[in-house]
Amino acid sequence: MDWYAATPRAVARKPQRQVLAEFFTSMLVLSANFKYKPAVGAINFLYYIDGRWELSLIPPDQWTQARQDGFAGSCRLLADRTWTIEPSERLTEDTAVADAVRRFYDGFRLAMDTDGTLEDVLPFFAGKFSYYRRLNANALSRSLRATATMTGDRDKPAREWALQLPSPNQLLLG
């Protein structure tokens, strides 16, 4: 039942830059700890607290100041199983959460520095993830693979895709 519900819907052709931004954004969200089933279209809140990413249904104004300081942005799961983030103002300042996003971006860029295809980099099976994170990572992978197939870019090396990476401060604006 969950597998079917997590099937990507409304997958569409997208420019490489958009695919990469959605891949980065989605991986950032999926790196967060969460133990609930995210619903398509529902608002979720991404935090960086005590050196860990956390996804929550609770908005920052209902938390302590420490939690508010770690607010990265409001997230939505789309029907194609990619995530978008409306970034927090905290990401434009010199904060721990902004630094954490930069470090995550550096790791993402490093993962893309391979002659393997984009499909080789996708998280079809992320064994260390909890059930819903694994399920959503697989759905994301299926979605991005379908998009790359539509555009004829499925066999292109990830390193070539990476040439289209937006700057770190533009990645979360989708």
C-alpha positions in Angstrom: 0.0 0.0 0.0 2.7 2.5 0.9 4.8 1.6 -2.1 1.8 2.4 -4.4 1.0 5.6 -2.6 4.7 6.7 -3.0 4.6 6.2 -6.8 5.7 9.5 -8.4 2.8 11.2 -10.2 2.9 14.1 -12.7 6.5 13.5 -13.6 7.4 16.1 -16.3 10.3 17.2 -18.4 12.5 19.7 -16.6 15.7 21.6 -17.3 18.8 19.9 -15.8 19.3 22.8 -13.4 15.8 22.4 -12.0 16.3 18.6 -11.7 19.6 19.2 -9.7 18.0 21.8 -7.5 15.1 19.4 -6.7 17.5 16.5 -6.2 19.6 18.6 -3.7 16.6 20.0 -1.9 14.9 16.6 -1.7 18.1 14.9 -0.4 18.5 17.7 2.2 14.9 17.0 3.4 15.3 13.3 3.3 18.5 13.5 5.3 16.4 14.8 8.2 15.1 12.6 10.9 11.3 12.0 10.7 9.1 9.1 11.7 5.8 10.0 10.1 4.4 9.6 6.6 4.7 13.0 4.8 1.6 13.9 2.8 1.8 15.4 -0.7 1.1 19.2 -0.4 1.2 19.4 3.4 3.6 21.9 5.0 6.5 20.4 6.9 9.2 22.3 8.7 12.9 21.6 8.4 15.3 22.3 11.4 19.0 21.9 12.1 19.3 21.3 15.8 22.3 20.0 17.8 24.1 19.0 14.6 21.2 17.0 13.1 18.5 17.7 10.5 14.9 17.2 11.7 11.6 17.4 9.8 8.5 18.3 11.8 4.9 19.2 11.4 5.2 21.8 14.1 6.0 25.4 12.9 8.9 27.3 14.4 6.6 29.8 16.3 5.4 26.9 18.5 8.9 25.9 19.6 11.7 27.2 21.8 14.1 29.9 20.7 16.8 27.3 20.1 14.5 25.4 17.7 13.5 28.7 16.0 17.2 29.5 15.5 17.6 26.2 13.6 14.7 26.7 11.3 15.8 26.1 7.7 12.4 26.5 5.9 8.9 25.3 5.1 8.9 22.2 2.9 6.3 20.5 0.7 6.3 17.1 -0.9 5.1 17.4 -4.5 3.2 14.8 -6.4 6.3 13.8 -8.4 7.9 13.0 -5.0 10.4 15.8 -5.1 10.5 18.4 -2.3 10.4 22.2 -2.4 11.6 24.5 0.4 10.6 28.0 1.1 13.8 29.1 2.8 13.9 30.7 6.2 15.5 34.2 6.5 18.0 32.4 8.8 19.7 31.0 5.7 20.6 34.5 4.5 22.5 35.2 7.7 25.7 33.8 9.1 24.0 31.1 11.2 24.6 27.5 12.2 21.7 26.4 9.9 23.1 28.3 6.9 26.5 26.8 7.5 24.9 23.3 7.7 23.2 23.9 4.3 26.6 24.9 2.8 28.3 21.8 4.2 25.4 19.6 2.8 25.8 21.3 -0.6 29.6 20.6 -0.6 28.9 17.0 0.1 26.2 16.9 -2.6 28.6 18.5 -5.1 31.3 15.9 -4.2 28.8 13.0 -4.7 28.1 14.4 -8.1 31.8 14.4 -9.1 31.7 10.9 -10.7 31.7 9.4 -14.2 28.7 7.3 -13.1 25.3 8.4 -14.2 22.8 10.5 -12.2 21.0 7.2 -11.6 24.1 5.8 -9.9 24.0 8.7 -7.5 20.2 8.5 -6.7 19.2 6.9 -3.4 17.2 4.0 -4.6 18.0 2.1 -1.4 19.2 4.1 1.5 19.6 1.4 4.2 20.4 3.7 7.0 17.1 5.6 6.6 14.0 4.9 8.6 11.0 3.3 6.8 9.4 6.5 5.5 12.7 8.2 4.6 13.7 5.0 2.6 10.3 4.9 0.9 10.5 8.6 -0.1 14.1 8.3 -1.2 13.2 5.5 -3.5 10.2 7.4 -4.9 12.4 10.4 -5.4 14.9 8.2 -7.3 12.1 6.8 -9.5 10.9 10.3 -10.3 14.3 11.8 -11.2 15.1 8.7 -13.3 11.8 9.2 -15.2 12.6 12.9 -15.8 16.1 12.1 -17.0 14.7 9.5 -19.3 12.2 12.0 -20.7 14.9 14.5 -21.5 17.3 11.9 -22.9 19.9 12.6 -20.2 19.7 9.3 -18.4 23.1 8.1 -19.5 24.9 11.4 -19.0 27.6 11.3 -16.4 26.7 12.9 -13.1 29.8 15.1 -13.4 28.2 16.6 -16.6 25.0 17.2 -14.7 26.9 18.9 -12.0 28.0 21.6 -14.4 24.5 22.9 -14.2 24.5 23.1 -10.4 23.1 26.5 -9.2 25.1 28.4 -6.6 24.5 27.2 -3.0 22.3 30.2 -2.1 20.0 29.6 -5.1 19.4 25.9 -4.5 16.6 26.1 -2.0 14.6 28.7 -4.0 12.5 26.1 -5.8 
